[in-house]
Amino acid sequence: MTNSPSPSSHAVANDTITLGAGCFWCVEAAFMQLKGVVSAKSGYSGGFIKNPSYKEVCNGNTGHAEVVQVVFDSTIISVATILEAFFTVHDPTQLNRQGNDIGTQYRSAIFYHSDEQKVIAEKAVKAAEDSGEWDAPIVTEVKAFDVFYPAEDYHDNYYNLNKDQPYCSMVITPKMNKFKKKFHQLIQK
């Protein structure tokens, strides 16, 4: 007698994409809520310094962006949907900044992990440009993923652990409300 999977089970097809969209606290908080997202980890990518610290990245001399590495089950959520969420959680027209957060570490970036992701990312940027939602050109860079350096532990789940902190309540909470409204059907219960 062989054991066969139950009809409700499915094969997990984990995939990874790395996204820069301003402060990683905002991005992590949004993606952690989506059905199909296995993990959303804050860190640094796109630069030239090995094992950078938060302080080093904040000084703007490392070339790294604050990013979130999103691991997701592609049988539940697609790269295209992940990127739709990405364009909702930040303003992709602001060059090297998000609101009052200024510097190259806050740039809009998609670090793709495969040729297929590159094609989907380029289409997502084009769709954002053509959407009419933005009054300025999209400045999101689309680059091949190289390396990811996890942020210090205190950045993990920062928003959910610090909602009353002024930056969280004034900057992140309004973004989260917009995000939840647009993606209500994809929010984990």
C-alpha positions in Angstrom: 0.0 0.0 0.0 1.4 3.4 -0.9 0.7 6.7 0.7 -0.6 9.3 -1.7 -1.0 13.0 -0.9 -4.3 14.2 0.3 -6.3 16.1 -2.3 -5.9 19.4 -0.4 -2.1 19.2 -0.3 0.0 20.8 -3.0 3.6 20.8 -4.0 5.4 23.8 -2.6 7.4 25.7 -5.2 9.4 28.3 -3.3 10.9 31.1 -5.3 12.8 34.3 -4.2 12.9 37.9 -5.4 14.7 40.8 -3.7 13.1 44.2 -3.7 14.2 47.7 -2.7 11.3 50.2 -2.1 12.5 52.6 0.5 12.7 51.8 4.1 12.7 48.0 4.5 10.5 48.2 7.6 7.6 49.3 5.4 8.3 46.7 2.7 8.7 43.8 5.1 5.5 44.6 7.0 3.5 44.6 3.7 4.9 41.4 2.2 4.7 39.5 5.5 0.9 39.7 5.2 0.4 38.2 1.8 -0.9 34.7 1.3 1.8 32.6 -0.3 4.7 34.6 1.1 6.9 32.2 3.2 9.2 34.9 4.5 10.1 38.5 4.1 13.6 39.4 5.4 15.1 42.8 5.6 18.7 43.3 4.4 21.0 45.0 2.0 21.8 44.3 -1.7 23.1 45.9 -4.8 26.3 47.4 -3.4 30.0 46.7 -3.2 30.8 46.4 0.5 30.8 42.9 2.0 28.6 42.4 5.2 27.6 46.0 5.6 26.0 47.3 8.8 22.9 49.4 9.0 25.0 52.4 10.0 27.3 51.9 7.0 24.3 51.6 4.5 22.7 54.7 6.0 25.8 56.7 5.3 25.2 56.1 1.6 28.7 55.0 0.7 28.2 51.2 0.3 26.1 51.2 -2.9 23.6 48.9 -1.1 19.9 49.5 -1.1 17.7 48.6 1.9 15.8 45.6 0.5 13.5 42.8 1.5 14.2 39.3 0.2 10.8 37.8 -0.4 10.5 34.0 -0.4 7.1 32.9 -1.8 5.2 29.8 -2.9 4.7 30.4 -6.6 1.8 28.0 -6.6 -0.1 30.5 -4.4 1.2 33.9 -5.5 2.9 34.9 -8.7 5.9 37.1 -9.3 3.6 39.4 -11.2 1.4 39.8 -8.1 4.4 40.3 -5.9 5.5 43.1 -8.2 2.0 44.6 -8.3 2.3 44.8 -4.5 5.8 46.2 -4.8 4.5 49.1 -6.9 1.7 49.8 -4.4 3.9 49.9 -1.3 6.2 52.8 -2.5 6.5 55.6 -5.0 8.6 54.3 -7.9 9.0 57.8 -9.3 11.2 59.1 -6.5 14.9 58.8 -7.4 17.0 57.7 -4.4 14.4 58.5 -1.8 11.0 57.7 -0.4 9.4 60.7 1.2 11.8 62.1 3.8 14.1 59.1 3.6 16.8 60.3 1.2 19.8 58.5 -0.2 20.7 55.8 -2.7 19.9 53.2 0.0 16.2 54.1 -0.5 16.1 53.6 -4.2 13.4 51.6 -6.1 14.9 48.4 -7.3 14.0 44.9 -8.4 16.8 42.4 -8.1 15.6 39.4 -10.2 16.8 35.9 -9.5 16.1 34.4 -12.9 15.7 35.3 -16.6 12.0 34.7 -16.2 11.8 37.1 -13.3 13.7 39.7 -15.4 11.1 39.5 -18.2 8.2 39.8 -15.7 10.0 42.7 -13.9 10.5 44.6 -17.1 6.8 44.1 -18.0 5.8 45.3 -14.5 7.8 48.5 -14.9 6.3 49.1 -18.3 2.8 48.5 -16.9 3.5 50.9 -14.1 4.7 53.5 -16.6 1.6 53.0 -18.8 -0.9 52.9 -15.9 -1.3 56.7 -15.7 -1.1 56.4 -11.9 2.2 58.3 -11.7 2.8 61.9 -12.7 6.5 61.3 -13.2 8.7 58.7 -14.9 9.3 55.3 -13.1 12.9 55.2 -11.9 12.9 51.6 -10.7 16.1 49.8 -11.6 15.9 46.2 -12.7 19.1 44.3 -12.0 20.3 40.8 -11.7 20.5 39.6 -8.1 24.0 39.2 -6.8 24.2 38.9 -3.0 21.9 39.5 0.0 23.2 40.5 3.4 20.6 40.1 6.2 20.0 43.2 8.3 20.6 43.1 12.0 18.1 41.1 14.1 16.4 44.2 15.6 15.1 45.1 12.1 13.1 41.8 11.9 9.3 42.4 12.1 10.1 46.0 13.1 6.8 47.6 12.3 4.7 45.0 14.1 6.8 45.2 17.2 7.0 49.1 17.2 3.7 50.4 15.8 3.5 53.2 18.3 7.0 54.5 17.4 6.5 57.9 15.5 8.1 56.8 12.2 5.9 53.6 12.2 2.7 55.4 13.0 3.2 58.4 10.7 4.9 56.7 7.7 4.3 53.0 7.7 0.7 52.8 9.1 -0.8 54.9 6.2 1.1 52.7 3.7 -0.2 49.6 5.3 -3.8 50.8 5.3 -3.5 51.6 1.5 -1.9 48.2 1.0 -4.5 46.3 2.9 -7.3 48.0 1.0 -5.9 47.2 -2.4 -4.8 43.6 -1.5 -7.5 42.7 0.9 -8.2 39.4 -0.9 -4.6 38.3 -0.6 -4.0 39.2 3.1 -3.5 36.3 5.4 -6.1 35.9 8.0 
